[in-house]
Amino acid sequence: MSYTKANYEDVEPAGGGLHFLRDELDCEQLGISVLTCEPGWEGKPHDHAENDQEEVYVLVEGSATVTVDDEAVSMTPGEALRIDPDSERQIEADDESMFVLAGAP
């Protein structure tokens, strides 16, 4: 088959509202997730230096702040943010929010 289709709502969330779709879609290189957050939710600070994975965060709904290497980056719906593998990042939802997160080496 040349494509795979999935609904994120059919995937059991990890850590609350984080739906990992990589396995569900049989992705070989790309990590793709949907994150739904309540107001005030904070993710853990992390980087992807070990696996050399850059990430792109697309805010679909709400408003949020992503801290990248101690710099607060405000996001509104429709904005995308690319983050280097070595940079530490942390999401904080200002309002009820939804992100699409993508990453690949």
N, CA and C atoms as an extended XYZ file, in Angstrom:
315
Properties=species:S:1:pos:R:3:atomname:S:1:resname:S:1:resid:I:1 pbc="F F F"
N         0.842       -1.180        0.000 N   MET     1
C         0.000        0.000        0.000 CA  MET     1
C         0.883        1.238        0.000 C   MET     1
N         0.525        2.246       -0.738 N   SER     2
C         1.342        3.448       -0.877 CA  SER     2
C         1.010        4.537        0.139 C   SER     2
N         0.041        4.306        1.012 N   TYR     3
C        -0.283        5.298        2.039 CA  TYR     3
C        -0.846        4.597        3.268 C   TYR     3
N        -0.843        5.329        4.382 N   THR     4
C        -1.434        4.861        5.632 CA  THR     4
C        -2.233        6.023        6.202 C   THR     4
N        -3.406        5.743        6.722 N   LYS     5
C        -4.290        6.782        7.260 CA  LYS     5
C        -4.615        6.449        8.714 C   LYS     5
N        -4.653        7.478        9.571 N   ALA     6
C        -4.981        7.285       10.980 CA  ALA     6
C        -5.675        8.527       11.517 C   ALA     6
N        -6.478        8.343       12.539 N   ASN     7
C        -7.108        9.448       13.264 CA  ASN     7
C        -6.434        9.519       14.624 C   ASN     7
N        -5.888       10.665       14.984 N   TYR     8
C        -5.158       10.769       16.243 CA  TYR     8
C        -6.037       10.423       17.438 C   TYR     8
N        -7.335       10.655       17.341 N   GLU     9
C        -8.231       10.363       18.459 CA  GLU     9
C        -8.371        8.856       18.706 C   GLU     9
N        -7.987        8.033       17.740 N   ASP    10
C        -8.034        6.578       17.895 CA  ASP    10
C        -6.760        6.023       18.542 C   ASP    10
N        -5.777        6.878       18.760 N   VAL    11
C        -4.502        6.464       19.341 CA  VAL    11
C        -4.500        6.835       20.824 C   VAL    11
N        -4.218        5.843       21.660 N   GLU    12
C        -4.181        6.069       23.109 CA  GLU    12
C        -3.147        7.153       23.439 C   GLU    12
N        -3.549        8.205       24.165 N   PRO    13
C        -2.590        9.273       24.470 CA  PRO    13
C        -1.547        8.829       25.497 C   PRO    13
N        -0.356        9.357       25.338 N   ALA    14
C         0.725        9.144       26.299 CA  ALA    14
C         0.878       10.436       27.080 C   ALA    14
N         0.941       10.361       28.371 N   GLY    15
C         1.148       11.558       29.177 CA  GLY    15
C         0.069       12.602       29.023 C   GLY    15
N        -1.170       12.186       28.968 N   GLY    16
C        -2.276       13.133       28.850 CA  GLY    16
C        -2.747       13.270       27.435 C   GLY    16
N        -2.432       14.385       26.794 N   GLY    17
C        -2.967       14.671       25.472 CA  GLY    17
C        -1.999       14.497       24.321 C   GLY    17
N        -0.955       13.687       24.494 N   LEU    18
C         0.036       13.506       23.432 CA  LEU    18
C        -0.240       12.197       22.701 C   LEU    18
N        -0.587       12.321       21.429 N   HIS    19
C        -0.926       11.167       20.599 CA  HIS    19
C         0.206       10.940       19.594 C   HIS    19
N         1.015        9.891       19.813 N   PHE    20
C         2.105        9.548       18.905 CA  PHE    20
C         1.535        8.784       17.709 C   PHE    20
N         1.776        9.284       16.507 N   LEU    21
C         1.221        8.669       15.300 CA  LEU    21
C         2.258        7.920       14.460 C   LEU    21
N         3.508        7.973       14.849 N   ARG    22
C         4.572        7.350       14.054 CA  ARG    22
C         4.292        5.878       13.764 C   ARG    22
N         4.024        5.098       14.801 N   ASP    23
C         3.762        3.668       14.611 CA  ASP    23
C         2.442        3.434       13.894 C   ASP    23
N         1.423        4.185       14.276 N   GLU    24
C         0.098        4.038       13.672 CA  GLU    24
C         0.140        4.265       12.160 C   GLU    24
N         1.030        5.184       11.733 N   LEU    25
C         1.153        5.504       10.304 CA  LEU    25
C         2.281        4.729        9.618 C   LEU    25
N         2.981        3.879       10.371 N   ASP    26
C         4.106        3.107        9.830 CA  ASP    26
C         5.208        4.007        9.265 C   ASP    26
N         5.473        5.128        9.929 N   CYS    27
C         6.536        6.038        9.490 CA  CYS    27
C         7.904        5.411        9.760 C   CYS    27
N         8.802        5.525        8.812 N   GLU    28
C        10.142        4.987        8.973 CA  GLU    28
C        11.126        6.034        9.482 C   GLU    28
N        10.976        7.289        9.093 N   GLN    29
C        11.901        8.352        9.467 CA  GLN    29
C        11.228        9.455       10.285 C   GLN    29
N         9.999        9.750        9.968 N   LEU    30
C         9.290       10.900       10.528 CA  LEU    30
C         8.549       10.543       11.802 C   LEU    30
N         8.743       11.352       12.824 N   GLY    31
C         7.914       11.272       14.019 CA  GLY    31
C         6.837       12.332       13.888 C   GLY    31
N         5.599       11.964       14.141 N   ILE    32
C         4.487       12.915       14.022 CA  ILE    32
C         3.532       12.676       15.183 C   ILE    32
N         3.122       13.753       15.833 N   SER    33
C         2.257       13.645       16.998 CA  SER    33
C         1.265       14.793       17.007 C   SER    33
N         0.152       14.577       17.716 N   VAL    34
C        -0.814       15.631       17.987 CA  VAL    34
C        -0.831       15.813       19.499 C   VAL    34
N        -0.714       17.055       19.939 N   LEU    35
C        -0.702       17.387       21.359 CA  LEU    35
C        -1.856       18.318       21.656 C   LEU    35
N        -2.738       17.904       22.560 N   THR    36
C        -3.807       18.780       23.041 CA  THR    36
C        -3.488       19.124       24.488 C   THR    36
N        -3.630       20.413       24.840 N   CYS    37
C        -3.214       20.898       26.153 CA  CYS    37
C        -4.314       21.731       26.799 C   CYS    37
N        -4.420       21.608       28.092 N   GLU    38
C        -5.279       22.472       28.893 CA  GLU    38
C        -4.508       23.761       29.196 C   GLU    38
N        -5.210       24.856       29.500 N   PRO    39
C        -4.515       26.094       29.878 CA  PRO    39
C        -3.574       25.855       31.059 C   PRO    39
N        -2.362       26.384       30.956 N   GLY    40
C        -1.381       26.251       32.023 CA  GLY    40
C        -0.551       24.977       31.966 C   GLY    40
N        -0.849       24.063       31.012 N   TRP    41
C        -0.076       22.831       30.895 CA  TRP    41
C         1.352       23.157       30.481 C   TRP    41
N         2.316       22.446       31.065 N   GLU    42
C         3.724       22.602       30.704 CA  GLU    42
C         4.318       21.251       30.367 C   GLU    42
N         5.025       21.185       29.255 N   GLY    43
C         5.782       19.988       28.906 CA  GLY    43
C         7.111       20.002       29.631 C   GLY    43
N         7.808       18.890       29.578 N   LYS    44
C         9.117       18.840       30.223 CA  LYS    44
C        10.177       19.410       29.287 C   LYS    44
N        11.160       20.102       29.837 N   PRO    45
C        12.261       20.586       29.008 CA  PRO    45
C        13.039       19.389       28.450 C   PRO    45
N        13.371       19.441       27.158 N   HIS    46
C        14.106       18.342       26.544 CA  HIS    46
C        14.777       18.804       25.256 C   HIS    46
N        15.676       17.973       24.762 N   ASP    47
C        16.274       18.200       23.449 CA  ASP    47
C        16.314       16.854       22.722 C   ASP    47
N        16.791       16.867       21.493 N   HIS    48
C        16.914       15.647       20.709 CA  HIS    48
C        18.316       15.516       20.132 C   HIS    48
N        19.305       15.987       20.892 N   ALA    49
C        20.697       15.931       20.442 CA  ALA    49
C        21.161       14.496       20.232 C   ALA    49
N        20.711       13.588       21.092 N   GLU    50
C        21.163       12.199       21.029 CA  GLU    50
C        20.803       11.524       19.706 C   GLU    50
N        19.614       11.841       19.171 N   ASN    51
C        19.197       11.213       17.909 CA  ASN    51
C        19.213       12.191       16.738 C   ASN    51
N        19.801       13.380       16.937 N   ASP    52
C        19.966       14.386       15.881 CA  ASP    52
C        18.654       14.682       15.153 C   ASP    52
N        17.580       14.847       15.939 N   GLN    53
C        16.256       15.063       15.362 CA  GLN    53
C        15.828       16.521       15.507 C   GLN    53
N        15.626       17.190       14.372 N   GLU    54
C        15.027       18.517       14.430 CA  GLU    54
C        13.517       18.339       14.538 C   GLU    54
N        12.850       19.348       15.087 N   GLU    55
C        11.397       19.288       15.231 CA  GLU    55
C        10.757       20.547       14.681 C   GLU    55
N         9.497       20.404       14.265 N   VAL    56
C         8.664       21.534       13.885 CA  VAL    56
C         7.383       21.432       14.702 C   VAL    56
N         7.040       22.521       15.370 N   TYR    57
C         5.801       22.611       16.128 CA  TYR    57
C         4.866       23.545       15.357 C   TYR    57
N         3.673       23.073       15.032 N   VAL    58
C         2.656       23.899       14.383 CA  VAL    58
C         1.508       24.056       15.369 C   VAL    58
N         1.207       25.291       15.731 N   LEU    59
C         0.079       25.543       16.628 CA  LEU    59
C        -1.185       25.648       15.789 C   LEU    59
N        -2.119       24.747       16.036 N   VAL    60
C        -3.364       24.698       15.269 CA  VAL    60
C        -4.451       25.524       15.943 C   VAL    60
N        -4.545       25.430       17.277 N   GLU    61
C        -5.558       26.149       18.050 CA  GLU    61
C        -4.943       26.685       19.333 C   GLU    61
N        -5.505       27.772       19.846 N   GLY    62
C        -5.102       28.309       21.143 CA  GLY    62
C        -3.937       29.261       21.041 C   GLY    62
N        -3.238       29.399       22.153 N   SER    63
C        -2.002       30.182       22.192 CA  SER    63
C        -1.053       29.497       23.157 C   SER    63
N         0.224       29.636       22.883 N   ALA    64
C         1.223       28.941       23.689 CA  ALA    64
C         2.549       29.672       23.613 C   ALA    64
N         3.405       29.329       24.542 N   THR    65
C         4.772       29.830       24.545 CA  THR    65
C         5.698       28.619       24.526 C   THR    65
N         6.657       28.637       23.613 N   VAL    66
C         7.668       27.595       23.566 CA  VAL    66
C         8.989       28.245       23.957 C   VAL    66
N         9.591       27.724       25.005 N   THR    67
C        10.893       28.239       25.418 CA  THR    67
C        11.967       27.415       24.718 C   THR    67
N        12.812       28.106       23.960 N   VAL    68
C        13.899       27.471       23.212 CA  VAL    68
C        15.208       28.081       23.710 C   VAL    68
N        16.025       27.253       24.351 N   ASP    69
C        17.305       27.734       24.901 CA  ASP    69
C        17.118       29.027       25.693 C   ASP    69
N        16.185       29.033       26.610 N   ASP    70
C        15.900       30.159       27.516 CA  ASP    70
C        15.253       31.370       26.844 C   ASP    70
N        14.864       31.260       25.574 N   GLU    71
C        14.151       32.347       24.896 CA  GLU    71
C        12.688       31.960       24.731 C   GLU    71
N        11.790       32.783       25.266 N   ALA    72
C        10.352       32.521       25.171 CA  ALA    72
C         9.847       32.961       23.798 C   ALA    72
N         9.234       32.038       23.072 N   VAL    73
C         8.693       32.313       21.738 CA  VAL    73
C         7.177       32.150       21.812 C   VAL    73
N         6.447       33.252       21.676 N   SER    74
C         4.985       33.214       21.694 CA  SER    74
C         4.481       32.681       20.363 C   SER    74
N         3.418       31.852       20.434 N   MET    75
C         2.849       31.280       19.213 CA  MET    75
C         1.343       31.498       19.179 C   MET    75
N         0.841       31.763       17.974 N   THR    76
C        -0.594       31.887       17.726 CA  THR    76
C        -0.967       30.897       16.628 C   THR    76
N        -2.257       30.589       16.464 N   PRO    77
C        -2.665       29.587       15.479 CA  PRO    77
C        -2.127       29.870       14.076 C   PRO    77
N        -1.645       28.810       13.455 N   GLY    78
C        -1.104       28.901       12.103 CA  GLY    78
C         0.395       29.069       12.060 C   GLY    78
N         1.012       29.401       13.184 N   GLU    79
C         2.461       29.589       13.197 CA  GLU    79
C         3.187       28.261       13.382 C   GLU    79
N         4.340       28.155       12.735 N   ALA    80
C         5.198       26.981       12.840 CA  ALA    80
C         6.553       27.412       13.385 C   ALA    80
N         7.132       26.564       14.210 N   LEU    81
C         8.423       26.843       14.835 CA  LEU    81
C         9.339       25.642       14.628 C   LEU    81
N        10.480       25.846       13.965 N   ARG    82
C        11.480       24.786       13.776 CA  ARG    82
C        12.541       24.918       14.853 C   ARG    82
N        12.943       23.767       15.428 N   ILE    83
C        13.895       23.770       16.536 CA  ILE    83
C        15.046       22.822       16.213 C   ILE    83
N        16.284       23.312       16.375 N   ASP    84
C        17.484       22.505       16.163 CA  ASP    84
C        17.522       21.329       17.148 C   ASP    84
N        18.128       20.218       16.770 N   PRO    85
C        18.211       19.055       17.669 CA  PRO    85
C        18.863       19.368       19.021 C   PRO    85
N        19.913       20.189       19.017 N   ASP    86
C        20.667       20.466       20.240 CA  ASP    86
C        19.984       21.461       21.173 C   ASP    86
N        18.970       22.149       20.713 N   SER    87
C        18.317       23.180       21.520 CA  SER    87
C        17.323       22.566       22.498 C   SER    87
N        17.362       23.050       23.740 N   GLU    88
C        16.375       22.609       24.723 CA  GLU    88
C        15.071       23.352       24.461 C   GLU    88
N        13.955       22.607       24.531 N   ARG    89
C        12.651       23.201       24.274 CA  ARG    89
C        11.649       22.749       25.312 C   ARG    89
N        10.652       23.625       25.564 N   GLN    90
C         9.565       23.318       26.492 CA  GLN    90
C         8.326       24.091       26.061 C   GLN    90
N         7.208       23.384       25.958 N   ILE    91
C         5.932       23.994       25.587 CA  ILE    91
C         5.164       24.368       26.846 C   ILE    91
N         4.546       25.551       26.838 N   GLU    92
C         3.607       25.951       27.885 CA  GLU    92
C         2.353       26.491       27.201 C   GLU    92
N         1.221       25.870       27.480 N   ALA    93
C        -0.045       26.292       26.881 CA  ALA    93
C        -0.602       27.479       27.647 C   ALA    93
N        -0.850       28.587       26.949 N   ASP    94
C        -1.466       29.757       27.567 CA  ASP    94
C        -2.979       29.564       27.648 C   ASP    94
N        -3.559       28.981       26.617 N   ASP    95
C        -4.980       28.672       26.521 CA  ASP    95
C        -5.107       27.191       26.192 C   ASP    95
N        -6.337       26.702       26.070 N   GLU    96
C        -6.530       25.357       25.548 CA  GLU    96
C        -5.936       25.351       24.146 C   GLU    96
N        -5.028       24.424       23.874 N   SER    97
C        -4.248       24.480       22.641 CA  SER    97
C        -4.130       23.110       21.981 C   SER    97
N        -3.849       23.153       20.678 N   MET    98
C        -3.573       21.932       19.925 CA  MET    98
C        -2.380       22.196       19.004 C   MET    98
N        -1.401       21.285       19.085 N   PHE    99
C        -0.216       21.325       18.252 CA  PHE    99
C        -0.159       20.094       17.361 C   PHE    99
N         0.464       20.243       16.207 N   VAL   100
C         0.964       19.120       15.432 CA  VAL   100
C         2.482       19.215       15.544 C   VAL   100
N         3.114       18.136       15.993 N   LEU   101
C         4.554       18.099       16.201 CA  LEU   101
C         5.163       17.104       15.220 C   LEU   101
N         6.201       17.527       14.512 N   ALA   102
C         6.865       16.643       13.555 CA  ALA   102
C         8.364       16.689       13.804 C   ALA   102
N         9.001       15.547       13.676 N   GLY   103
C        10.438       15.488       13.862 CA  GLY   103
C        11.061       14.404       13.006 C   GLY   103
N        12.287       14.656       12.584 N   ALA   104
C        13.022       13.684       11.786 CA  ALA   104
C        14.502       14.018       11.856 C   ALA   104
N        15.343       12.993       11.666 N   PRO   105
C        16.788       13.265       11.636 CA  PRO   105
C        17.169       14.012       10.370 C   PRO   105
